[in-house]
Amino acid sequence: MPQGIAREAERLSAIGTGRRQALAGVVGLTASAIGGLGAIASPASAAGSTVTTSGTKGRIDVHAHYIPPGYRAALEAAGHGKPSGMPAIPQWSAASHVGMMDSLGIATAMLSISAPGLHFGDDAAARRLARECNEEGAKAMRAHPGRFGLFAVLPLPDVPGSLAELAHAFDTLHADGVVMESNYHGIYLGDARLDPVFAELNRRKATVFIHPTDPYCACCQGQEAAALPPLGYPYPMIEFIFDTTRAVFNLILSGTLDKYPDVRIIVPHAGAAVPVLTARVGAISAMLKLGRNRTSVDAAIRKLYYDLAGVPEPVALSALLQVADPARVLYGSDYPFTPAPVAADLAAVLDRSPQIPPNLRDAFMRDNALALFPRLART
């Protein structure tokens, strides 16, 4: 199967420039819409095309965000009114989210809190905010049965508070998993200080959705929260990809995934830069005797799950399908940080992608997620 998928990917280069120009239009629309440059008509809508619905009951979106009123207020109070250098905090409501889902043929969206998370330096405040956000997510699930799932947020790096919130989220709110930022004030996933949380997640055989956040490095510190990063570009444009990659490889190289093999990890944005760096990391790890070789790194990469949020087609998707298990590729919209018209165009690009064989389309859009979250098949 992987060889067949790779051949499909290679065939993409012979398709011609027209399709690449169309994709460039989608990318341009993304930049314009997110940049707040005014209402822009979707090219797909303007052309009279529609987004196809994969499967009989629609897509399952594992990369979707929500912004409860209390969280919005906390972001603004902490100086994150322009989170990660983006123009503004998007507007969100459960009702508008359901409307967007209906237009894209999304059956269920798994809600999660995005960057920059919710710990702004005070453990007690972060515990209260995590509880409020998780309760609001559960409220949306109850108000719209079958339409939402929940990746609970934890007040990390506060480990005791996170263990308490984890228990509440799973045992009382019946969350589907947890969302974890790529780093927490410089504590990256895979750091031994987070082991108690991973041990409990492993005991519960829980799912973890990784979301990137602002990188923790000397060049990024000391900036005003509302200001752009040092290069002048919003973190999601470039740095989120690399921060995800740091977290994933640290989970592998630190041995965290070996110690806690029953934790199921979803990596966002078509694996970020992980697919491109897999061979390099394996080779250098073996050369330096870091306890890993190419074979073991490859095996760890194939155990991970990956969503298709962002702009994966054609390059990122091609790289991902060369290293990932096709049974662990999932759909993601990144709404509302990706506006609805842009999410519609990106979904349409995936639906038409020659890199996704017909026998895998429903798997990527729905069936693989049902295997990961079997409760959704009963709703």
CORSUL-V671361 format. One record per residue. N is the residue number from 1. RES is the residue in one small letter. D_CENTER is the distance of its C-alpha to the mean C-alpha in Angstrom with 2 decimals. Layout:
n = [N & N]
res = [RES & RES]
d_center = [D_CENTER & D_CENTER]
This chain:
n = [1 & 2 & 3 & 4 & 5 & 6 & 7 & 8 & 9 & 10 & 11 & 12 & 13 & 14 & 15 & 16 & 17 & 18 & 19 & 20 & 21 & 22 & 23 & 24 & 25 & 26 & 27 & 28 & 29 & 30 & 31 & 32 & 33 & 34 & 35 & 36 & 37 & 38 & 39 & 40 & 41 & 42 & 43 & 44 & 45 & 46 & 47 & 48 & 49 & 50 & 51 & 52 & 53 & 54 & 55 & 56 & 57 & 58 & 59 & 60 & 61 & 62 & 63 & 64 & 65 & 66 & 67 & 68 & 69 & 70 & 71 & 72 & 73 & 74 & 75 & 76 & 77 & 78 & 79 & 80 & 81 & 82 & 83 & 84 & 85 & 86 & 87 & 88 & 89 & 90 & 91 & 92 & 93 & 94 & 95 & 96 & 97 & 98 & 99 & 100 & 101 & 102 & 103 & 104 & 105 & 106 & 107 & 108 & 109 & 110 & 111 & 112 & 113 & 114 & 115 & 116 & 117 & 118 & 119 & 120 & 121 & 122 & 123 & 124 & 125 & 126 & 127 & 128 & 129 & 130 & 131 & 132 & 133 & 134 & 135 & 136 & 137 & 138 & 139 & 140 & 141 & 142 & 143 & 144 & 145 & 146 & 147 & 148 & 149 & 150 & 151 & 152 & 153 & 154 & 155 & 156 & 157 & 158 & 159 & 160 & 161 & 162 & 163 & 164 & 165 & 166 & 167 & 168 & 169 & 170 & 171 & 172 & 173 & 174 & 175 & 176 & 177 & 178 & 179 & 180 & 181 & 182 & 183 & 184 & 185 & 186 & 187 & 188 & 189 & 190 & 191 & 192 & 193 & 194 & 195 & 196 & 197 & 198 & 199 & 200 & 201 & 202 & 203 & 204 & 205 & 206 & 207 & 208 & 209 & 210 & 211 & 212 & 213 & 214 & 215 & 216 & 217 & 218 & 219 & 220 & 221 & 222 & 223 & 224 & 225 & 226 & 227 & 228 & 229 & 230 & 231 & 232 & 233 & 234 & 235 & 236 & 237 & 238 & 239 & 240 & 241 & 242 & 243 & 244 & 245 & 246 & 247 & 248 & 249 & 250 & 251 & 252 & 253 & 254 & 255 & 256 & 257 & 258 & 259 & 260 & 261 & 262 & 263 & 264 & 265 & 266 & 267 & 268 & 269 & 270 & 271 & 272 & 273 & 274 & 275 & 276 & 277 & 278 & 279 & 280 & 281 & 282 & 283 & 284 & 285 & 286 & 287 & 288 & 289 & 290 & 291 & 292 & 293 & 294 & 295 & 296 & 297 & 298 & 299 & 300 & 301 & 302 & 303 & 304 & 305 & 306 & 307 & 308 & 309 & 310 & 311 & 312 & 313 & 314 & 315 & 316 & 317 & 318 & 319 & 320 & 321 & 322 & 323 & 324 & 325 & 326 & 327 & 328 & 329 & 330 & 331 & 332 & 333 & 334 & 335 & 336 & 337 & 338 & 339 & 340 & 341 & 342 & 343 & 344 & 345 & 346 & 347 & 348 & 349 & 350 & 351 & 352 & 353 & 354 & 355 & 356 & 357 & 358 & 359 & 360 & 361 & 362 & 363 & 364 & 365 & 366 & 367 & 368 & 369 & 370 & 371 & 372 & 373 & 374 & 375 & 376 & 377 & 378 & 379]
res = [m & p & q & g & i & a & r & e & a & e & r & l & s & a & i & g & t & g & r & r & q & a & l & a & g & v & v & g & l & t & a & s & a & i & g & g & l & g & a & i & a & s & p & a & s & a & a & g & s & t & v & t & t & s & g & t & k & g & r & i & d & v & h & a & h & y & i & p & p & g & y & r & a & a & l & e & a & a & g & h & g & k & p & s & g & m & p & a & i & p & q & w & s & a & a & s & h & v & g & m & m & d & s & l & g & i & a & t & a & m & l & s & i & s & a & p & g & l & h & f & g & d & d & a & a & a & r & r & l & a & r & e & c & n & e & e & g & a & k & a & m & r & a & h & p & g & r & f & g & l & f & a & v & l & p & l & p & d & v & p & g & s & l & a & e & l & a & h & a & f & d & t & l & h & a & d & g & v & v & m & e & s & n & y & h & g & i & y & l & g & d & a & r & l & d & p & v & f & a & e & l & n & r & r & k & a & t & v & f & i & h & p & t & d & p & y & c & a & c & c & q & g & q & e & a & a & a & l & p & p & l & g & y & p & y & p & m & i & e & f & i & f & d & t & t & r & a & v & f & n & l & i & l & s & g & t & l & d & k & y & p & d & v & r & i & i & v & p & h & a & g & a & a & v & p & v & l & t & a & r & v & g & a & i & s & a & m & l & k & l & g & r & n & r & t & s & v & d & a & a & i & r & k & l & y & y & d & l & a & g & v & p & e & p & v & a & l & s & a & l & l & q & v & a & d & p & a & r & v & l & y & g & s & d & y & p & f & t & p & a & p & v & a & a & d & l & a & a & v & l & d & r & s & p & q & i & p & p & n & l & r & d & a & f & m & r & d & n & a & l & a & l & f & p & r & l & a & r & t]
d_center = [25.06 & 23.12 & 26.23 & 26.40 & 22.85 & 23.68 & 26.80 & 24.92 & 22.82 & 26.10 & 27.66 & 25.29 & 27.31 & 30.37 & 29.09 & 30.36 & 29.47 & 29.36 & 26.00 & 24.53 & 26.15 & 24.57 & 21.08 & 22.16 & 23.06 & 19.58 & 18.28 & 21.18 & 20.43 & 16.90 & 18.57 & 21.36 & 19.59 & 17.23 & 20.29 & 22.21 & 25.00 & 26.10 & 25.58 & 25.11 & 25.72 & 23.21 & 24.80 & 24.00 & 25.69 & 28.52 & 29.24 & 29.53 & 26.85 & 24.56 & 21.19 & 21.97 & 21.00 & 19.98 & 21.91 & 24.38 & 22.14 & 19.18 & 15.51 & 13.11 & 9.87 & 7.25 & 4.72 & 7.74 & 9.35 & 12.98 & 15.55 & 18.64 & 21.84 & 22.36 & 19.02 & 19.84 & 23.26 & 22.12 & 19.94 & 22.99 & 25.38 & 23.56 & 23.71 & 20.13 & 21.21 & 19.59 & 16.34 & 15.52 & 18.24 & 17.05 & 20.05 & 19.50 & 17.53 & 16.82 & 18.98 & 17.67 & 19.58 & 19.10 & 21.79 & 20.40 & 17.00 & 19.03 & 21.00 & 18.11 & 17.00 & 20.64 & 20.90 & 18.07 & 19.14 & 16.21 & 17.76 & 15.23 & 12.05 & 10.36 & 10.60 & 9.07 & 10.41 & 8.82 & 10.66 & 13.46 & 13.39 & 16.85 & 19.19 & 21.53 & 24.26 & 25.84 & 25.09 & 26.91 & 25.24 & 21.73 & 22.86 & 24.19 & 21.17 & 18.82 & 21.40 & 21.67 & 17.99 & 17.79 & 21.07 & 19.98 & 16.99 & 19.56 & 21.95 & 19.77 & 19.52 & 23.31 & 24.06 & 22.24 & 22.76 & 20.53 & 18.27 & 15.78 & 14.33 & 13.26 & 11.05 & 13.73 & 13.61 & 16.13 & 18.55 & 17.99 & 19.79 & 22.37 & 22.56 & 25.34 & 23.77 & 20.44 & 22.45 & 24.26 & 21.27 & 19.62 & 22.89 & 23.13 & 19.66 & 20.36 & 24.11 & 24.65 & 21.61 & 20.58 & 16.85 & 14.79 & 13.05 & 11.85 & 9.02 & 10.05 & 9.95 & 10.62 & 14.15 & 16.48 & 19.36 & 19.54 & 19.05 & 16.37 & 14.88 & 17.77 & 20.37 & 23.17 & 23.21 & 20.14 & 21.91 & 23.30 & 19.94 & 18.81 & 22.26 & 21.93 & 18.54 & 20.29 & 23.28 & 21.35 & 19.47 & 16.31 & 12.68 & 10.29 & 6.55 & 6.12 & 5.16 & 7.69 & 10.88 & 14.30 & 15.89 & 18.94 & 21.78 & 25.29 & 24.79 & 22.12 & 24.08 & 26.78 & 25.22 & 25.56 & 22.42 & 22.82 & 23.75 & 21.97 & 21.25 & 24.29 & 23.79 & 23.52 & 20.08 & 17.10 & 14.73 & 11.68 & 14.06 & 14.75 & 14.23 & 10.48 & 10.61 & 13.43 & 12.36 & 9.46 & 12.32 & 14.75 & 13.01 & 12.58 & 16.15 & 17.49 & 16.39 & 18.33 & 21.24 & 21.90 & 22.43 & 20.01 & 18.64 & 22.33 & 23.43 & 20.90 & 20.54 & 19.75 & 16.36 & 13.73 & 10.60 & 7.29 & 6.15 & 3.40 & 5.91 & 8.64 & 9.08 & 9.70 & 13.43 & 13.69 & 15.45 & 17.89 & 18.80 & 19.14 & 22.84 & 23.64 & 22.25 & 24.09 & 27.26 & 27.52 & 26.72 & 29.57 & 31.86 & 31.51 & 31.72 & 28.53 & 28.47 & 26.21 & 27.19 & 25.64 & 25.97 & 24.32 & 21.33 & 21.00 & 21.28 & 18.58 & 16.13 & 17.15 & 16.51 & 12.75 & 10.40 & 8.11 & 6.27 & 8.18 & 6.60 & 8.85 & 12.29 & 12.37 & 15.90 & 18.27 & 17.87 & 14.36 & 14.67 & 18.12 & 17.19 & 14.48 & 17.06 & 19.58 & 17.98 & 15.72 & 17.29 & 17.22 & 17.19 & 13.66 & 11.90 & 10.05 & 9.68 & 7.06 & 8.75 & 7.06 & 10.53 & 12.56 & 11.42 & 11.83 & 15.30 & 16.47 & 18.78 & 16.30 & 13.82 & 17.05 & 18.05 & 14.92 & 15.14 & 18.81 & 18.34 & 16.40 & 19.17 & 21.78 & 20.36 & 23.15 & 20.83 & 19.71 & 22.95 & 24.15 & 24.19 & 20.42 & 19.31 & 19.46 & 17.88 & 14.68 & 14.65 & 15.92 & 17.95 & 15.58 & 13.67 & 17.19 & 18.08 & 15.27 & 16.09 & 19.75 & 20.60 & 19.05 & 21.83 & 24.34 & 23.29]
